[in-house]
Amino acid sequence: MKFLHYIIRNALRSPVRSLLTIGSTTMCLALMMMLLSFLSVNDSVATSLRTYNRLIVMSSQGFTQPVPYARVGEIASMKGVKGTSTFSWFGGKYNEEPMPFAQFGVSADKIFTLYDEFNVPPDQVKAFAEDKTGCAIGRKLAEERKLKVGDSVPLKGDAYPLDLTLTIRAIYDGPATRDLRMCFFHWDYLNEELKKVAPNSKMLDNAGVVIVKCESADQMATLTKGIDNQYVNSDTPTRTQSEEAFNRLFTEMFGDLRGMIQNIGLAVVFSLIFVAGNAMAMALRERTTEVAVLKAMGFGRGLVINLIITEAILVTLVGGILGAIGSKFFFDLVDLSKYTAGFLPFFFVPWSTALLGVGASLLIGFLSGIFPAIRAAQLSVVNGLRKVV
């Protein structure tokens, strides 16, 4: 603290250079926070799903292959199963929006029993279950589209060769880590309408995937194995997994996304080390005589090194706070997820990730300042006073 004023004065000696270094650190770390937060959010959300005791039954051949609707009732009768529901993706367009929301055909009388973390007024649950053309939408979807109970939701078919006109009967809410932009509608309505326009479609009687609510976590492993064994020799074998594993499956579809993001993060750190190191080297080249005077006054090598490294850390720390902590508060205020067409149902920068960014800025400052500091400490007083910049 004794030399803090001197360190700050040196950091501000070339304001343009310091601001450019801070700006580059801020922007790069902010982008790195976005990438790392994608992994952090997916991990935290996937882990939180463990408490709901749900299984996902899909075709063993992937999403594109049908799971017969008959599986819904068959699995529901198995011991340890609390309830089941269809979960069939519709993928329609709403008012020609380029970024539609997610729509699923479900078992309307069971869906909110299976997803008991969602909060829905009982009268709305009843109205939704009784109206075959009714739908239930998330709170964020209702707020962003200014929709309310009783409004019409026209969906133009894309994956399916038909259009649906739904009426909002319920609006659900829930935890911040759950998707509050989905639209649930009656699977029966979808299937009946499809029979009218495409009676030979392979999508008929397709449940999409089957959501299974287990009575307890202890029964999940047994049910996972039992469901797949029951259909292993059928025409439509299944692949059953926990909701957590199913959630992680989407990340794995992009390949080694985790490794790629981590490598990008390392590349950002190394790039910033060179940028900040170049700025510190230029600053010390301009202050060669000053360093020599300090040493002539009795400043030891260790003190010179500490002063220079602290200066480098101060500059990058400011950029780290603006980039990492700033992005944390920015994404708490600005909901990025509504611009991702349902790909990211929610997005935020966890404190752990933000603090990691601040830690990275400290490391960048130290490594960028260490070599210029050592060179300055090794400079002799005579050569330093002789140097003309």
C-alpha positions as CSV (number, residue, x, y, z in Angstrom):
1,M,0.0,0.0,0.0
2,K,3.0,2.3,0.6
3,F,3.7,2.5,-3.2
4,L,0.1,2.3,-4.4
5,H,0.0,5.9,-5.6
6,Y,3.2,5.4,-7.5
7,I,1.9,2.2,-9.1
8,I,-1.4,3.8,-10.2
9,R,0.4,6.9,-11.6
10,N,2.6,4.6,-13.7
11,A,-0.4,2.6,-14.9
12,L,-2.0,5.9,-16.0
13,R,1.1,7.4,-17.5
14,S,0.0,6.3,-21.0
15,P,-3.8,6.4,-20.7
16,V,-4.5,5.2,-24.3
17,R,-2.2,2.2,-23.9
18,S,-3.7,1.2,-20.6
19,L,-7.3,1.7,-21.8
20,L,-6.6,-0.5,-24.8
21,T,-5.1,-3.2,-22.6
22,I,-8.0,-3.0,-20.2
23,G,-10.5,-3.0,-23.2
24,S,-9.0,-6.0,-24.8
25,T,-9.0,-7.9,-21.5
26,T,-12.6,-6.9,-20.8
27,M,-13.9,-8.0,-24.2
28,C,-12.0,-11.3,-24.4
29,L,-12.9,-12.3,-20.8
30,A,-16.6,-11.3,-21.4
31,L,-16.7,-13.6,-24.5
32,M,-14.9,-16.3,-22.5
33,M,-17.5,-16.0,-19.7
34,M,-20.3,-16.6,-22.3
35,L,-18.6,-19.8,-23.5
36,L,-17.7,-21.2,-20.1
37,S,-21.1,-20.3,-18.7
38,F,-22.8,-22.4,-21.4
39,L,-21.0,-25.4,-19.9
40,S,-21.6,-24.3,-16.3
41,V,-25.3,-23.7,-16.8
42,N,-25.7,-27.1,-18.6
43,D,-23.9,-28.9,-15.8
44,S,-25.8,-27.2,-13.0
45,V,-29.2,-27.7,-14.6
46,A,-28.5,-31.3,-15.5
47,T,-27.4,-32.0,-11.9
48,S,-30.6,-30.3,-10.6
49,L,-32.7,-32.7,-12.6
50,R,-31.7,-35.7,-10.4
51,T,-34.2,-34.7,-7.7
52,Y,-37.2,-35.2,-9.9
53,N,-36.8,-38.9,-10.5
54,R,-37.7,-38.9,-14.2
55,L,-36.7,-41.2,-17.0
56,I,-36.8,-40.5,-20.7
57,V,-37.6,-43.4,-23.0
58,M,-36.6,-42.8,-26.6
59,S,-35.9,-45.1,-29.6
60,S,-32.6,-46.9,-29.5
61,Q,-32.0,-45.6,-33.1
62,G,-32.3,-42.0,-32.2
63,F,-34.8,-39.1,-32.1
64,T,-35.9,-39.5,-35.7
65,Q,-37.3,-43.0,-35.1
66,P,-40.8,-43.3,-33.6
67,V,-41.7,-44.7,-30.2
68,P,-45.2,-46.2,-30.5
69,Y,-47.9,-44.6,-28.4
70,A,-48.8,-48.0,-26.9
71,R,-45.5,-47.8,-24.9
72,V,-47.0,-45.0,-22.8
73,G,-49.6,-47.2,-21.3
74,E,-47.4,-50.3,-21.1
75,I,-44.7,-48.5,-19.1
76,A,-47.3,-46.8,-16.9
77,S,-48.4,-50.3,-15.7
78,M,-44.9,-51.3,-14.6
79,K,-44.1,-51.5,-10.9
80,G,-42.4,-48.3,-9.5
81,V,-43.8,-46.0,-12.2
82,K,-45.8,-43.0,-10.8
83,G,-46.9,-41.8,-14.2
84,T,-46.0,-41.4,-17.9
85,S,-46.7,-39.0,-20.7
86,T,-46.0,-38.5,-24.4
87,F,-43.6,-35.8,-25.3
88,S,-43.8,-35.2,-29.1
89,W,-42.0,-32.3,-30.7
90,F,-44.2,-30.3,-33.1
91,G,-41.9,-27.5,-34.3
92,G,-44.6,-25.1,-35.7
93,K,-44.1,-21.5,-36.6
94,Y,-46.0,-18.8,-34.6
95,N,-47.0,-15.8,-36.7
96,E,-44.0,-16.5,-39.0
97,E,-41.5,-15.7,-36.3
98,P,-38.0,-16.7,-37.3
99,M,-37.2,-17.9,-33.8
100,P,-40.2,-20.0,-32.6
101,F,-40.6,-21.5,-29.2
102,A,-40.7,-25.2,-28.3
103,Q,-44.1,-27.0,-28.6
104,F,-44.8,-30.5,-27.4
105,G,-47.8,-32.8,-27.7
106,V,-48.2,-34.3,-24.2
107,S,-50.7,-36.3,-22.1
108,A,-52.5,-33.2,-20.8
109,D,-54.0,-34.9,-17.7
110,K,-50.6,-36.2,-16.5
111,I,-48.0,-33.6,-17.6
112,F,-48.1,-31.4,-14.5
113,T,-48.1,-34.4,-12.2
114,L,-44.8,-35.5,-13.9
115,Y,-43.4,-32.0,-13.9
116,D,-44.4,-31.2,-10.3
117,E,-41.8,-28.4,-10.1
118,F,-44.1,-26.3,-12.3
119,N,-46.6,-24.1,-10.5
120,V,-50.1,-23.9,-12.2
121,P,-53.4,-22.8,-10.6
122,P,-55.6,-25.9,-10.2
123,D,-58.5,-24.4,-12.2
124,Q,-56.2,-23.8,-15.1
125,V,-54.8,-27.4,-15.0
126,K,-58.4,-28.6,-15.1
127,A,-59.3,-26.3,-18.0
128,F,-56.3,-27.4,-19.9
129,A,-57.0,-31.1,-19.4
130,E,-60.7,-30.7,-20.5
131,D,-60.1,-28.7,-23.7
132,K,-58.7,-30.8,-26.5
133,T,-57.5,-27.7,-28.4
134,G,-56.2,-26.1,-25.2
135,C,-52.5,-25.5,-24.4
136,A,-50.4,-24.5,-21.4
137,I,-47.5,-22.1,-21.9
138,G,-44.6,-20.9,-19.7
139,R,-44.7,-17.5,-17.9
140,K,-41.8,-16.1,-19.9
141,L,-43.4,-17.0,-23.2
142,A,-46.6,-15.3,-22.1
143,E,-44.8,-12.2,-20.9
144,E,-42.6,-11.8,-24.1
145,R,-45.6,-12.4,-26.5
146,K,-48.1,-10.6,-24.3
147,L,-50.3,-13.6,-24.2
148,K,-52.9,-14.5,-21.6
149,V,-55.4,-17.2,-20.8
150,G,-58.0,-17.4,-23.5
151,D,-55.8,-16.1,-26.3
152,S,-55.4,-18.1,-29.5
153,V,-52.0,-19.6,-30.5
154,P,-51.9,-20.4,-34.2
155,L,-49.1,-22.8,-35.2
156,K,-48.1,-23.4,-38.8
157,G,-46.8,-26.9,-39.2
158,D,-43.2,-27.4,-40.3
159,A,-42.1,-31.0,-39.3
160,Y,-45.8,-32.0,-39.5
161,P,-48.0,-31.4,-42.7
162,L,-50.7,-29.6,-40.7
163,D,-51.5,-26.4,-38.8
164,L,-52.8,-26.2,-35.3
165,T,-54.9,-23.5,-33.6
166,L,-54.6,-23.7,-29.9
167,T,-56.2,-21.8,-27.0
168,I,-54.3,-20.9,-23.9
169,R,-55.9,-22.5,-20.9
170,A,-53.0,-22.4,-18.5
171,I,-49.8,-20.5,-17.8
172,Y,-47.2,-22.3,-15.7
173,D,-44.3,-20.9,-13.7
174,G,-41.3,-22.6,-12.0
175,P,-37.7,-22.4,-11.0
176,A,-35.3,-20.2,-12.8
177,T,-33.4,-23.2,-14.1
178,R,-36.5,-24.7,-15.9
179,D,-37.7,-23.8,-19.4
180,L,-40.5,-21.3,-19.0
181,R,-41.0,-20.8,-22.7
182,M,-42.5,-24.1,-23.7
183,C,-46.0,-24.8,-25.1
184,F,-47.8,-28.0,-24.0
185,F,-50.8,-29.2,-26.0
186,H,-52.9,-32.4,-26.3
187,W,-51.1,-35.1,-28.1
188,D,-54.5,-36.6,-29.0
189,Y,-55.4,-33.5,-30.9
190,L,-52.2,-33.6,-32.9
191,N,-52.7,-37.3,-33.7
192,E,-56.4,-36.9,-34.7
193,E,-55.6,-33.9,-37.0
194,L,-52.7,-35.8,-38.6
195,K,-55.0,-38.8,-39.4
196,K,-57.2,-36.4,-41.4
197,V,-54.5,-34.9,-43.6
198,A,-52.0,-37.8,-43.8
199,P,-53.6,-41.1,-42.8
200,N,-50.5,-43.0,-44.0
201,S,-47.9,-40.9,-42.2
202,K,-45.2,-42.7,-40.2
203,M,-45.7,-40.0,-37.6
204,L,-49.1,-41.3,-36.6
205,D,-49.3,-42.8,-33.1
206,N,-45.8,-41.6,-32.5
207,A,-45.3,-40.6,-28.9
208,G,-42.0,-38.8,-29.6
209,V,-40.3,-39.8,-26.3
210,V,-42.0,-41.1,-23.2
211,I,-41.6,-39.2,-19.9
212,V,-41.6,-41.6,-16.9
213,K,-42.0,-40.4,-13.3
214,C,-40.6,-42.9,-10.9
215,E,-42.0,-43.3,-7.4
216,S,-38.5,-43.1,-5.9
217,A,-34.9,-42.6,-6.9
218,D,-34.1,-46.1,-5.8
219,Q,-36.3,-47.6,-8.5
220,M,-34.8,-45.6,-11.4
221,A,-31.9,-48.0,-12.2
222,T,-34.2,-51.1,-12.1
223,L,-36.8,-49.4,-14.3
224,T,-34.2,-48.2,-16.8
225,K,-33.0,-51.7,-17.3
226,G,-36.5,-53.3,-17.2
227,I,-38.0,-51.0,-19.8
228,D,-35.2,-51.6,-22.3
229,N,-35.2,-55.4,-21.7
230,Q,-39.0,-55.5,-22.3
231,Y,-38.6,-54.1,-25.8
232,V,-35.1,-55.4,-26.8
233,N,-36.5,-58.0,-29.2
234,S,-39.4,-55.8,-30.6
235,D,-39.5,-53.9,-33.8
236,T,-39.0,-50.7,-31.8
237,P,-36.3,-51.2,-29.2
238,T,-35.9,-48.4,-26.7
239,R,-33.1,-46.5,-25.0
240,T,-34.0,-45.4,-21.5
241,Q,-31.9,-43.0,-19.5
242,S,-32.3,-40.5,-16.6
243,E,-33.4,-37.0,-17.4
244,E,-30.0,-35.7,-16.4
245,A,-28.3,-38.0,-18.9
246,F,-30.8,-37.1,-21.6
247,N,-30.1,-33.4,-21.0
248,R,-26.4,-34.0,-21.4
249,L,-27.0,-35.9,-24.6
250,F,-27.8,-32.6,-26.4
251,T,-24.4,-31.2,-25.5
252,E,-22.7,-34.4,-26.7
253,M,-24.4,-34.1,-30.1
254,F,-22.0,-31.2,-30.8
255,G,-19.0,-33.5,-30.4
256,D,-16.3,-32.6,-27.9
257,L,-17.8,-29.2,-27.2
258,R,-16.4,-29.0,-23.7
259,G,-12.9,-29.6,-24.9
260,M,-13.3,-27.1,-27.7
261,I,-14.5,-24.4,-25.3
262,Q,-11.7,-25.1,-22.9
263,N,-9.2,-24.8,-25.6
264,I,-10.6,-21.6,-26.8
265,G,-10.4,-20.3,-23.2
266,L,-6.7,-21.2,-23.0
267,A,-6.1,-19.5,-26.3
268,V,-7.8,-16.4,-25.0
269,V,-5.6,-16.4,-21.9
270,F,-2.4,-16.9,-23.9
271,S,-3.4,-14.1,-26.3
272,L,-4.0,-11.7,-23.5
273,I,-0.7,-12.6,-21.9
274,F,1.1,-11.5,-25.1
275,V,-1.0,-8.4,-25.4
276,A,-0.6,-7.2,-21.8
277,G,3.1,-8.3,-21.9
278,N,3.8,-6.2,-25.0
279,A,2.2,-3.2,-23.3
280,M,4.3,-3.6,-20.2
281,A,7.5,-4.1,-22.2
282,M,6.8,-0.8,-24.0
283,A,6.0,1.0,-20.8
284,L,9.2,-0.1,-19.2
285,R,11.3,0.7,-22.2
286,E,10.1,4.2,-21.9
287,R,11.0,4.2,-18.2
288,T,14.4,2.7,-18.3
289,T,16.1,5.8,-16.8
290,E,13.5,6.0,-14.1
291,V,14.1,2.4,-13.1
292,A,17.8,3.1,-12.9
293,V,17.2,6.1,-10.7
294,L,15.0,4.0,-8.4
295,K,17.8,1.4,-8.1
296,A,20.4,4.2,-7.5
297,M,18.1,5.4,-4.6
298,G,18.3,2.0,-3.0
299,F,15.3,0.1,-4.4
300,G,16.3,-3.5,-4.4
301,R,15.6,-6.0,-7.2
302,G,12.8,-7.7,-5.4
303,L,11.0,-4.4,-4.8
304,V,11.4,-3.3,-8.5
305,I,10.0,-6.7,-9.6
306,N,7.0,-6.4,-7.2
307,L,6.2,-2.8,-8.3
308,I,6.2,-3.8,-12.0
309,I,4.2,-7.0,-11.5
310,T,1.6,-5.2,-9.3
311,E,1.2,-2.6,-12.0
312,A,0.6,-5.3,-14.6
313,I,-1.9,-7.1,-12.4
314,L,-3.7,-3.8,-11.6
315,V,-4.3,-3.1,-15.3
316,T,-5.5,-6.6,-16.2
317,L,-7.5,-6.9,-12.9
318,V,-9.6,-3.9,-13.9
319,G,-10.3,-5.6,-17.3
320,G,-11.1,-8.8,-15.5
321,I,-13.6,-7.2,-13.2
322,L,-15.3,-5.3,-16.0
323,G,-15.3,-8.4,-18.3
324,A,-16.1,-11.2,-15.8
325,I,-18.1,-9.5,-13.0
326,G,-19.6,-7.1,-15.5
327,S,-20.8,-10.0,-17.7
328,K,-22.4,-11.6,-14.6
329,F,-24.5,-8.5,-13.9
330,F,-25.2,-7.9,-17.6
331,F,-26.7,-11.3,-18.2
332,D,-28.6,-11.1,-14.9
333,L,-30.3,-8.1,-16.4
334,V,-30.5,-9.1,-20.1
335,D,-32.1,-12.4,-20.8
336,L,-30.1,-13.9,-23.7
337,S,-32.1,-17.1,-23.8
338,K,-35.1,-15.4,-25.5
339,Y,-33.0,-14.8,-28.6
340,T,-31.9,-18.4,-29.0
341,A,-35.2,-20.0,-30.3
342,G,-35.4,-22.3,-27.4
343,F,-31.8,-23.6,-27.8
344,L,-30.9,-22.0,-24.5
345,P,-34.0,-22.0,-22.3
346,F,-32.1,-20.0,-19.7
347,F,-28.7,-18.4,-19.5
348,F,-26.7,-16.8,-16.7
349,V,-23.1,-16.4,-15.6
350,P,-22.6,-18.3,-12.3
351,W,-20.5,-16.6,-9.7
352,S,-18.0,-19.5,-9.8
353,T,-17.4,-18.8,-13.5
354,A,-17.2,-15.0,-13.0
355,L,-14.7,-15.5,-10.2
356,L,-12.7,-17.8,-12.4
357,G,-12.5,-15.0,-15.0
358,V,-11.2,-12.6,-12.3
359,G,-8.6,-15.3,-11.3
360,A,-7.6,-15.6,-15.0
361,S,-7.0,-11.8,-15.2
362,L,-4.7,-12.0,-12.1
363,L,-2.8,-14.8,-13.8
364,I,-2.6,-12.8,-17.1
365,G,-1.3,-9.8,-15.2
366,F,1.4,-11.8,-13.3
367,L,2.7,-13.6,-16.4
368,S,2.6,-10.5,-18.6
369,G,4.6,-8.6,-16.0
370,I,7.1,-11.1,-14.8
371,F,9.5,-11.1,-17.7
372,P,9.6,-7.3,-18.2
373,A,10.0,-7.0,-14.4
374,I,13.0,-9.4,-14.3
375,R,14.7,-7.5,-17.2
376,A,14.2,-4.2,-15.4
377,A,15.6,-5.7,-12.1
378,Q,18.7,-7.0,-13.9
379,L,19.4,-3.6,-15.5
380,S,22.5,-2.0,-14.1
381,V,22.3,1.6,-12.9
382,V,25.0,2.8,-15.2
383,N,23.4,1.3,-18.3
384,G,20.1,2.5,-17.3
385,L,21.2,6.1,-16.8
386,R,23.1,5.9,-20.1
387,K,20.1,4.7,-22.0
388,V,18.4,7.3,-24.2
389,V,14.8,6.5,-25.2
